[in-house]
Amino acid sequence: MPLADQIRKFVLDNYICPARKRKARYVDIRVGDVHASMRLHNRLPAVCAALGSNKFEDICAVQRVTIQGPLNGANTDFIYRI
């Protein structure tokens, strides 16, 4: 499975689904947290690309509200409406 698909699945399983169970309206995903949890090395741009893709929004049935922080950095936050 390509890395982008692995990242999308990881975020869906570990961020989106738990937020839905909590009945949250929004979820804030920090790229550095995903990167560290998946034990990736030098893949911050790949995490940003996976989270910023339309495919991610379609697969997870979410809508991106905003992106905060530096582009392609550990402190980049993606905020989605669930």
C-alpha positions in Angstrom: 0.0 0.0 0.0 1.4 3.4 -0.9 2.6 5.6 2.0 -0.2 8.2 1.3 -2.9 5.6 1.7 -1.2 4.3 4.9 -1.3 7.8 6.3 -4.9 8.3 5.3 -5.9 5.0 6.9 -4.0 5.8 10.1 -5.6 9.2 10.4 -9.0 7.8 9.7 -8.6 5.1 12.4 -6.9 7.2 15.0 -8.3 10.7 14.6 -11.5 10.8 12.5 -13.3 7.7 13.8 -12.6 8.5 17.5 -13.8 12.1 16.9 -17.0 10.8 15.4 -17.6 8.5 18.4 -17.2 11.5 20.7 -19.7 13.3 18.4 -17.2 16.1 17.8 -18.0 18.6 15.1 -14.4 19.3 14.2 -11.1 17.5 14.5 -7.6 19.2 14.6 -4.8 17.1 13.3 -1.2 18.1 13.9 1.2 16.8 11.2 4.0 16.2 13.6 1.8 14.0 15.9 0.8 11.8 12.9 4.5 11.7 11.7 5.7 10.6 15.2 2.9 8.1 15.9 3.6 6.4 12.6 7.3 6.4 13.3 8.1 8.1 10.0 11.4 9.7 9.2 11.7 12.8 7.0 8.2 12.4 5.7 6.5 15.5 6.9 5.7 16.7 3.3 4.1 13.3 2.6 1.9 13.6 5.7 0.9 17.1 4.6 0.1 16.0 1.1 -2.0 13.1 2.3 -4.0 15.2 4.7 -4.4 18.1 2.2 -5.7 15.9 -0.6 -9.3 15.8 -1.9 -9.0 12.0 -1.7 -8.5 12.2 2.0 -11.7 14.4 2.4 -13.6 11.9 0.2 -12.4 8.8 2.0 -13.0 10.2 5.4 -16.2 12.1 4.6 -14.8 15.3 6.1 -14.5 18.9 4.9 -11.2 20.9 5.4 -11.9 24.1 7.3 -8.4 25.5 7.4 -4.7 24.8 7.5 -2.6 26.6 10.2 1.1 26.9 10.6 4.0 26.4 8.2 3.6 24.5 5.0 4.9 20.9 5.2 6.1 21.3 8.8 5.6 19.4 12.0 3.5 22.2 13.4 1.1 22.3 10.5 -2.5 21.8 11.8 -5.3 20.6 9.5 -8.8 21.3 10.9 -11.7 19.4 9.4 -15.4 19.6 9.9 -16.8 16.1 10.5 
